[in-house]
Amino acid sequence: MLVERGIQVMNFEVVGDAYAIASNYLRTTGAIPHTMVTDERLLRIIIRMFQHGEYNRLKLANKAIAEFEARIAA
């Protein structure tokens, strides 16, 4: 993550990797369709978690999967 003059800059590699992991799993389980279109709900979850301090791509993916599935079930 880059920090310059007190402004947090998002690390797109971490967010992108977390999204790829989570979306692959959710596509495999059928929770999201098999398309090349980005699922905005999943991406928003990952970005929010990243902005709140979670920088580990695997933890981001796992937490995002859990939250996404919980929202679907509700």
Phi and psi in degrees as GROMACS dihedral restraints (atoms count N, CA, C in turn):
[ dihedral_restraints ]
;  ai    aj    ak    al  type     phi  dphi    fc
    3     4     5     6     1  -102.8    20    10
    4     5     6     7     1   137.5    20    10
    6     7     8     9     1  -130.0    20    10
    7     8     9    10     1   125.1    20    10
    9    10    11    12     1  -136.2    20    10
   10    11    12    13     1   121.9    20    10
   12    13    14    15     1    53.1    20    10
   13    14    15    16     1    39.4    20    10
   15    16    17    18     1    79.2    20    10
   16    17    18    19     1     5.4    20    10
   18    19    20    21     1  -106.0    20    10
   19    20    21    22     1   126.1    20    10
   21    22    23    24     1   -83.7    20    10
   22    23    24    25     1   126.7    20    10
   24    25    26    27     1  -106.8    20    10
   25    26    27    28     1   130.3    20    10
   27    28    29    30     1   -69.5    20    10
   28    29    30    31     1   137.9    20    10
   30    31    32    33     1   -87.8    20    10
   31    32    33    34     1   100.2    20    10
   33    34    35    36     1   -66.2    20    10
   34    35    36    37     1   -26.0    20    10
   36    37    38    39     1   -65.1    20    10
   37    38    39    40     1   -45.8    20    10
   39    40    41    42     1   -64.3    20    10
   40    41    42    43     1   -47.7    20    10
   42    43    44    45     1   -63.5    20    10
   43    44    45    46     1   -43.5    20    10
   45    46    47    48     1   -63.4    20    10
   46    47    48    49     1   -43.0    20    10
   48    49    50    51     1   -64.9    20    10
   49    50    51    52     1   -43.2    20    10
   51    52    53    54     1   -62.6    20    10
   52    53    54    55     1   -41.5    20    10
   54    55    56    57     1   -63.8    20    10
   55    56    57    58     1   -43.2    20    10
   57    58    59    60     1   -61.0    20    10
   58    59    60    61     1   -43.1    20    10
   60    61    62    63     1   -63.9    20    10
   61    62    63    64     1   -50.8    20    10
   63    64    65    66     1   -65.8    20    10
   64    65    66    67     1   -44.3    20    10
   66    67    68    69     1   -68.0    20    10
   67    68    69    70     1   -35.6    20    10
   69    70    71    72     1   -61.9    20    10
   70    71    72    73     1   -45.8    20    10
   72    73    74    75     1   -62.8    20    10
   73    74    75    76     1   -47.3    20    10
   75    76    77    78     1   -67.1    20    10
   76    77    78    79     1   -31.1    20    10
   78    79    80    81     1   -69.8    20    10
   79    80    81    82     1   -40.1    20    10
   81    82    83    84     1   -62.9    20    10
   82    83    84    85     1   -37.7    20    10
   84    85    86    87     1   -83.6    20    10
   85    86    87    88     1    -8.3    20    10
   87    88    89    90     1    87.2    20    10
   88    89    90    91     1     8.0    20    10
   90    91    92    93     1   -72.3    20    10
   91    92    93    94     1   -29.9    20    10
   93    94    95    96     1  -130.0    20    10
   94    95    96    97     1   152.3    20    10
   96    97    98    99     1   -70.3    20    10
   97    98    99   100     1   155.7    20    10
   99   100   101   102     1   -81.2    20    10
  100   101   102   103     1    79.7    20    10
  102   103   104   105     1  -132.6    20    10
  103   104   105   106     1   169.1    20    10
  105   106   107   108     1   -88.2    20    10
  106   107   108   109     1     1.0    20    10
  108   109   110   111     1   -79.5    20    10
  109   110   111   112     1   135.6    20    10
  111   112   113   114     1   -69.8    20    10
  112   113   114   115     1   132.2    20    10
  114   115   116   117     1   -81.7    20    10
  115   116   117   118     1   108.9    20    10
  117   118   119   120     1   -62.9    20    10
  118   119   120   121     1   -35.3    20    10
  120   121   122   123     1   -62.2    20    10
  121   122   123   124     1   -45.9    20    10
  123   124   125   126     1   -65.2    20    10
  124   125   126   127     1   -44.2    20    10
  126   127   128   129     1   -61.7    20    10
  127   128   129   130     1   -42.1    20    10
  129   130   131   132     1   -61.1    20    10
  130   131   132   133     1   -39.9    20    10
  132   133   134   135     1   -61.8    20    10
  133   134   135   136     1   -46.9    20    10
  135   136   137   138     1   -64.8    20    10
  136   137   138   139     1   -44.4    20    10
  138   139   140   141     1   -62.8    20    10
  139   140   141   142     1   -42.5    20    10
  141   142   143   144     1   -61.4    20    10
  142   143   144   145     1   -44.3    20    10
  144   145   146   147     1   -65.3    20    10
  145   146   147   148     1   -39.0    20    10
  147   148   149   150     1   -62.5    20    10
  148   149   150   151     1   -44.3    20    10
  150   151   152   153     1   -66.4    20    10
  151   152   153   154     1   -22.0    20    10
  153   154   155   156     1   -93.6    20    10
  154   155   156   157     1    10.5    20    10
  156   157   158   159     1   108.0    20    10
  157   158   159   160     1     4.2    20    10
  159   160   161   162     1   -92.8    20    10
  160   161   162   163     1   113.6    20    10
  162   163   164   165     1  -113.2    20    10
  163   164   165   166     1    -3.1    20    10
  165   166   167   168     1   -84.3    20    10
  166   167   168   169     1   119.8    20    10
  168   169   170   171     1   -61.4    20    10
  169   170   171   172     1   -37.4    20    10
  171   172   173   174     1   -71.4    20    10
  172   173   174   175     1   -41.3    20    10
  174   175   176   177     1   -64.6    20    10
  175   176   177   178     1   -41.1    20    10
  177   178   179   180     1   -57.7    20    10
  178   179   180   181     1   -48.2    20    10
  180   181   182   183     1   -61.9    20    10
  181   182   183   184     1   -46.6    20    10
  183   184   185   186     1   -65.6    20    10
  184   185   186   187     1   -42.3    20    10
  186   187   188   189     1   -67.6    20    10
  187   188   189   190     1   -38.3    20    10
  189   190   191   192     1   -66.2    20    10
  190   191   192   193     1   -40.4    20    10
  192   193   194   195     1   -59.9    20    10
  193   194   195   196     1   -48.4    20    10
  195   196   197   198     1   -60.3    20    10
  196   197   198   199     1   -45.8    20    10
  198   199   200   201     1   -66.8    20    10
  199   200   201   202     1   -41.4    20    10
  201   202   203   204     1   -61.0    20    10
  202   203   204   205     1   -47.3    20    10
  204   205   206   207     1   -65.4    20    10
  205   206   207   208     1   -36.1    20    10
  207   208   209   210     1   -65.3    20    10
  208   209   210   211     1   -39.3    20    10
  210   211   212   213     1   -67.2    20    10
  211   212   213   214     1   -36.9    20    10
  213   214   215   216     1   -65.9    20    10
  214   215   216   217     1   -41.0    20    10
  216   217   218   219     1   -69.7    20    10
  217   218   219   220     1   -25.7    20    10
